[in-house]
Amino acid sequence: MTDDIDISAERPASTIAVEGTDHVTLVGSNPEDTVAFYRDVLGMRLVMRQPNLDRSEVEHLFFDAGDGRLVTFFCEADRESAEDQAPGVGAVHHLAFRLDPAQFRETRENLQESGRRFSEFDRGAFHSLYTKDHNGLVVELVADKFVVPDDRRAEVLATAHAHRVEAGAEFVRGEDLAAALESLGLPVEEHDLPDAPTGTDVPVERA
């Protein structure tokens, strides 16, 4: 990993300044399987359904990820869902959605009870569950270890990165986040999350 790329919460001097994610669109299989996973398993609201404006034979499904940001799918009735994926350069590796940390254990129990395979890892800066959708796409469910204000998230992460580098750690850890919050004058409030292995891979193995 090269060391000549600046990490900063400051806005770069770029041509465009985006203000957040509006939506991410994926090529889905059929509408029924897509709704069964993203609405009925993940609990996303299906808020719009209409033809793809560029190809009328394709359906466009719009799901609210929970914060008003959207995940949308281009689906066709005769497409079969896939069992697995092998993404290449430029493809989607995985989708990550935020969980309420207070609901983390309940979410894990719900996955177990529904028979869905999943893995659980302590990722240092956060705690994650990994499962797969009906097309084999990895879906990550993330719970923050500490209370991080949304409007200070970039600043907190960049400061935690600086603490990580100073400590010579390989990745941002919980203690780096705590140090960042403290140095920025923010409350250090840790969520009650279970212990889990620090993973270096994302196999979906538990059922």
C-alpha positions as a LaTeX table, in Angstrom:
\begin{tabular}{lrrr}
\hline
Residue & $x$ (\AA) & $y$ (\AA) & $z$ (\AA) \\
\hline
Met1 & 0.00 & 0.00 & 0.00 \\
Thr2 & 1.51 & 3.33 & $-1.07$ \\
Asp3 & 1.91 & 6.18 & 1.42 \\
Asp4 & 1.63 & 9.11 & $-1.01$ \\
Ile5 & $-2.19$ & 9.35 & $-1.03$ \\
Asp6 & $-3.51$ & 11.96 & 1.40 \\
Ile7 & $-6.26$ & 10.97 & 3.85 \\
Ser8 & $-8.31$ & 13.98 & 4.93 \\
Ala9 & $-11.83$ & 15.04 & 5.89 \\
Glu10 & $-11.32$ & 18.29 & 3.96 \\
Arg11 & $-13.11$ & 18.75 & 0.65 \\
Pro12 & $-10.71$ & 18.15 & $-2.26$ \\
Ala13 & $-10.15$ & 20.77 & $-4.94$ \\
Ser14 & $-12.17$ & 18.80 & $-7.49$ \\
Thr15 & $-14.32$ & 19.82 & $-10.44$ \\
Ile16 & $-17.51$ & 18.49 & $-8.84$ \\
Ala17 & $-18.60$ & 18.36 & $-5.19$ \\
Val18 & $-21.24$ & 15.68 & $-4.70$ \\
Glu19 & $-23.48$ & 15.92 & $-1.63$ \\
Gly20 & $-24.20$ & 12.29 & $-0.86$ \\
Thr21 & $-25.43$ & 9.03 & $-2.35$ \\
Asp22 & $-28.77$ & 9.30 & $-4.13$ \\
His23 & $-29.07$ & 5.72 & $-5.33$ \\
Val24 & $-27.10$ & 2.69 & $-6.48$ \\
Thr25 & $-28.59$ & 0.60 & $-9.30$ \\
Leu26 & $-27.84$ & $-3.07$ & $-9.86$ \\
Val27 & $-28.88$ & $-5.52$ & $-12.55$ \\
Gly28 & $-31.34$ & $-7.79$ & $-10.77$ \\
Ser29 & $-32.89$ & $-11.08$ & $-11.74$ \\
Asn30 & $-36.69$ & $-11.24$ & $-11.54$ \\
Pro31 & $-38.91$ & $-8.89$ & $-9.49$ \\
Glu32 & $-40.32$ & $-11.62$ & $-7.21$ \\
Asp33 & $-36.94$ & $-12.89$ & $-5.96$ \\
Thr34 & $-35.61$ & $-9.34$ & $-5.62$ \\
Val35 & $-38.56$ & $-8.21$ & $-3.51$ \\
Ala36 & $-38.42$ & $-11.41$ & $-1.44$ \\
Phe37 & $-34.86$ & $-10.62$ & $-0.33$ \\
Tyr38 & $-34.59$ & $-6.83$ & $-0.17$ \\
Arg39 & $-38.08$ & $-6.17$ & 1.20 \\
Asp40 & $-38.99$ & $-9.34$ & 3.07 \\
Val41 & $-35.55$ & $-10.25$ & 4.49 \\
Leu42 & $-33.72$ & $-6.92$ & 4.83 \\
Gly43 & $-36.85$ & $-4.92$ & 5.59 \\
Met44 & $-36.41$ & $-2.26$ & 2.90 \\
Arg45 & $-39.53$ & $-0.46$ & 1.73 \\
Leu46 & $-40.37$ & $-0.90$ & $-1.96$ \\
Val47 & $-41.29$ & 2.71 & $-2.76$ \\
Met48 & $-41.44$ & 2.78 & $-6.57$ \\
Arg49 & $-41.96$ & 0.27 & $-9.41$ \\
Gln50 & $-41.98$ & 1.38 & $-13.02$ \\
Pro51 & $-40.52$ & 0.58 & $-16.45$ \\
Asn52 & $-36.86$ & 1.32 & $-17.05$ \\
Leu53 & $-37.02$ & 4.63 & $-18.93$ \\
Asp54 & $-34.36$ & 3.43 & $-21.38$ \\
Arg55 & $-35.74$ & $-0.11$ & $-21.92$ \\
Ser56 & $-39.46$ & $-0.43$ & $-21.33$ \\
Glu57 & $-39.37$ & $-4.25$ & $-21.20$ \\
Val58 & $-37.21$ & $-4.00$ & $-18.02$ \\
Glu59 & $-38.77$ & $-3.22$ & $-14.62$ \\
His60 & $-37.13$ & $-0.70$ & $-12.30$ \\
Leu61 & $-37.62$ & $-1.38$ & $-8.58$ \\
Phe62 & $-36.75$ & 1.30 & $-6.00$ \\
Phe63 & $-36.04$ & 0.30 & $-2.37$ \\
Asp64 & $-35.50$ & 2.74 & 0.50 \\
Ala65 & $-32.41$ & 1.59 & 2.39 \\
Gly66 & $-33.76$ & 3.18 & 5.59 \\
Asp67 & $-32.31$ & 6.69 & 5.44 \\
Gly68 & $-34.00$ & 7.94 & 2.30 \\
Arg69 & $-31.15$ & 6.74 & 0.08 \\
Leu70 & $-32.20$ & 4.24 & $-2.54$ \\
Val71 & $-31.00$ & 0.92 & $-3.90$ \\
Thr72 & $-32.64$ & 0.13 & $-7.22$ \\
Phe73 & $-32.74$ & $-2.89$ & $-9.52$ \\
Phe74 & $-33.33$ & $-3.47$ & $-13.22$ \\
Cys75 & $-35.31$ & $-6.73$ & $-13.38$ \\
Glu76 & $-36.95$ & $-8.92$ & $-16.00$ \\
Ala77 & $-39.63$ & $-11.53$ & $-15.34$ \\
Asp78 & $-37.82$ & $-14.37$ & $-17.14$ \\
Arg79 & $-34.40$ & $-13.88$ & $-15.53$ \\
Glu80 & $-33.39$ & $-16.63$ & $-13.12$ \\
Ser81 & $-31.56$ & $-15.77$ & $-9.91$ \\
Ala82 & $-27.88$ & $-16.77$ & $-9.79$ \\
Glu83 & $-26.21$ & $-18.88$ & $-7.10$ \\
Asp84 & $-22.89$ & $-17.05$ & $-6.95$ \\
Gln85 & $-20.82$ & $-14.25$ & $-8.44$ \\
Ala86 & $-17.22$ & $-13.71$ & $-9.49$ \\
Pro87 & $-16.95$ & $-9.91$ & $-9.79$ \\
Gly88 & $-14.16$ & $-8.42$ & $-11.87$ \\
Val89 & $-12.71$ & $-4.93$ & $-12.14$ \\
Gly90 & $-15.50$ & $-2.35$ & $-12.17$ \\
Ala91 & $-18.09$ & $-4.77$ & $-10.78$ \\
Val92 & $-19.87$ & $-4.55$ & $-7.43$ \\
His93 & $-17.96$ & $-6.46$ & $-4.73$ \\
His94 & $-20.62$ & $-6.11$ & $-2.01$ \\
Leu95 & $-23.33$ & $-3.84$ & $-0.64$ \\
Ala96 & $-23.17$ & $-2.60$ & 2.97 \\
Phe97 & $-26.14$ & $-1.35$ & 4.96 \\
Arg98 & $-26.10$ & 0.20 & 8.41 \\
Leu99 & $-27.79$ & $-1.52$ & 11.35 \\
Asp100 & $-29.01$ & 0.01 & 14.60 \\
Pro101 & $-26.39$ & $-1.43$ & 17.02 \\
Ala102 & $-29.17$ & $-2.08$ & 19.56 \\
Gln103 & $-30.75$ & $-4.45$ & 17.01 \\
Phe104 & $-27.54$ & $-6.30$ & 16.14 \\
Arg105 & $-28.14$ & $-9.40$ & 18.27 \\
Glu106 & $-31.77$ & $-9.60$ & 17.19 \\
Thr107 & $-30.73$ & $-9.34$ & 13.54 \\
Arg108 & $-28.25$ & $-12.17$ & 14.00 \\
Glu109 & $-30.92$ & $-14.32$ & 15.68 \\
Asn110 & $-33.38$ & $-13.55$ & 12.87 \\
Leu111 & $-30.84$ & $-14.68$ & 10.28 \\
Gln112 & $-30.28$ & $-17.90$ & 12.24 \\
Glu113 & $-33.99$ & $-18.57$ & 12.65 \\
Ser114 & $-34.67$ & $-17.96$ & 8.95 \\
Gly115 & $-31.95$ & $-20.45$ & 8.02 \\
Arg116 & $-29.88$ & $-17.89$ & 6.11 \\
Arg117 & $-26.15$ & $-18.53$ & 5.98 \\
Phe118 & $-23.99$ & $-15.71$ & 7.34 \\
Ser119 & $-20.63$ & $-14.82$ & 8.86 \\
Glu120 & $-19.84$ & $-12.40$ & 11.70 \\
Phe121 & $-16.64$ & $-10.39$ & 12.09 \\
Asp122 & $-15.18$ & $-7.61$ & 14.18 \\
Arg123 & $-13.89$ & $-5.26$ & 11.49 \\
Gly124 & $-12.03$ & $-2.93$ & 13.86 \\
Ala125 & $-13.96$ & 0.26 & 13.20 \\
Phe126 & $-17.30$ & $-1.55$ & 13.16 \\
His127 & $-18.99$ & $-4.93$ & 13.58 \\
Ser128 & $-20.37$ & $-6.79$ & 10.57 \\
Leu129 & $-22.65$ & $-9.60$ & 9.53 \\
Tyr130 & $-22.25$ & $-10.94$ & 5.99 \\
Thr131 & $-24.87$ & $-12.81$ & 4.03 \\
Lys132 & $-25.77$ & $-13.17$ & 0.35 \\
Asp133 & $-28.77$ & $-12.11$ & $-1.64$ \\
His134 & $-30.68$ & $-14.31$ & $-4.09$ \\
Asn135 & $-28.06$ & $-13.66$ & $-6.80$ \\
Gly136 & $-25.00$ & $-14.50$ & $-4.72$ \\
Leu137 & $-24.10$ & $-10.85$ & $-4.09$ \\
Val138 & $-22.48$ & $-10.36$ & $-0.67$ \\
Val139 & $-24.53$ & $-8.10$ & 1.59 \\
Glu140 & $-22.85$ & $-6.62$ & 4.68 \\
Leu141 & $-24.86$ & $-5.43$ & 7.68 \\
Val142 & $-22.76$ & $-2.93$ & 9.66 \\
Ala143 & $-23.11$ & $-1.75$ & 13.25 \\
Asp144 & $-20.90$ & 1.10 & 14.47 \\
Lys145 & $-18.87$ & 0.39 & 17.60 \\
Phe146 & $-19.23$ & 3.96 & 18.81 \\
Val147 & $-21.81$ & 6.73 & 18.43 \\
Val148 & $-20.52$ & 8.81 & 15.51 \\
Pro149 & $-22.53$ & 11.89 & 14.44 \\
Asp150 & $-23.35$ & 11.67 & 10.73 \\
Asp151 & $-22.21$ & 15.25 & 10.11 \\
Arg152 & $-18.80$ & 14.49 & 11.71 \\
Arg153 & $-18.30$ & 10.98 & 10.29 \\
Ala154 & $-15.65$ & 11.93 & 7.72 \\
Glu155 & $-13.73$ & 13.93 & 10.33 \\
Val156 & $-13.89$ & 11.10 & 12.87 \\
Leu157 & $-12.74$ & 8.46 & 10.38 \\
Ala158 & $-9.89$ & 10.57 & 9.03 \\
Thr159 & $-8.73$ & 11.31 & 12.59 \\
Ala160 & $-9.00$ & 7.62 & 13.52 \\
His161 & $-6.89$ & 6.83 & 10.47 \\
Ala162 & $-4.21$ & 9.23 & 11.71 \\
His163 & $-4.22$ & 7.52 & 15.12 \\
Arg164 & $-3.96$ & 4.12 & 13.41 \\
Val165 & $-0.95$ & 5.22 & 11.36 \\
Glu166 & 0.74 & 6.75 & 14.41 \\
Ala167 & 0.24 & 3.52 & 16.36 \\
Gly168 & 1.57 & 1.41 & 13.48 \\
Ala169 & $-1.62$ & $-0.66$ & 13.37 \\
Glu170 & $-2.67$ & $-2.47$ & 10.20 \\
Phe171 & $-6.28$ & $-1.26$ & 10.27 \\
Val172 & $-8.45$ & 1.20 & 12.19 \\
Arg173 & $-9.37$ & $-0.34$ & 15.55 \\
Gly174 & $-11.94$ & 0.51 & 18.20 \\
Glu175 & $-9.29$ & 2.28 & 20.25 \\
Asp176 & $-8.42$ & 4.47 & 17.26 \\
Leu177 & $-12.05$ & 5.54 & 16.97 \\
Ala178 & $-12.28$ & 6.23 & 20.70 \\
Ala179 & $-9.08$ & 8.32 & 20.52 \\
Ala180 & $-10.44$ & 10.22 & 17.51 \\
Leu181 & $-13.73$ & 11.04 & 19.23 \\
Glu182 & $-11.91$ & 12.20 & 22.36 \\
Ser183 & $-9.42$ & 14.35 & 20.45 \\
Leu184 & $-12.28$ & 16.00 & 18.53 \\
Gly185 & $-14.13$ & 16.79 & 21.75 \\
Leu186 & $-16.98$ & 14.37 & 21.02 \\
Pro187 & $-18.53$ & 11.98 & 23.56 \\
Val188 & $-16.98$ & 8.52 & 23.60 \\
Glu189 & $-20.10$ & 6.31 & 23.73 \\
Glu190 & $-19.48$ & 2.65 & 22.92 \\
His191 & $-22.27$ & 0.39 & 21.72 \\
Asp192 & $-22.81$ & $-2.99$ & 23.40 \\
Leu193 & $-21.82$ & $-5.42$ & 20.66 \\
Pro194 & $-20.86$ & $-9.10$ & 21.00 \\
Asp195 & $-17.33$ & $-10.39$ & 20.67 \\
Ala196 & $-16.42$ & $-11.77$ & 17.27 \\
Pro197 & $-13.28$ & $-12.87$ & 15.44 \\
Thr198 & $-11.32$ & $-10.26$ & 13.53 \\
Gly199 & $-11.85$ & $-11.56$ & 10.04 \\
Thr200 & $-9.68$ & $-11.22$ & 6.99 \\
Asp201 & $-12.15$ & $-12.88$ & 4.64 \\
Val202 & $-15.92$ & $-12.83$ & 4.21 \\
Pro203 & $-17.04$ & $-16.44$ & 3.84 \\
Val204 & $-20.75$ & $-16.85$ & 4.45 \\
Glu205 & $-20.57$ & $-19.96$ & 6.55 \\
Arg206 & $-23.00$ & $-20.01$ & 9.46 \\
Ala207 & $-26.60$ & $-21.17$ & 9.15 \\
\hline
\end{tabular}
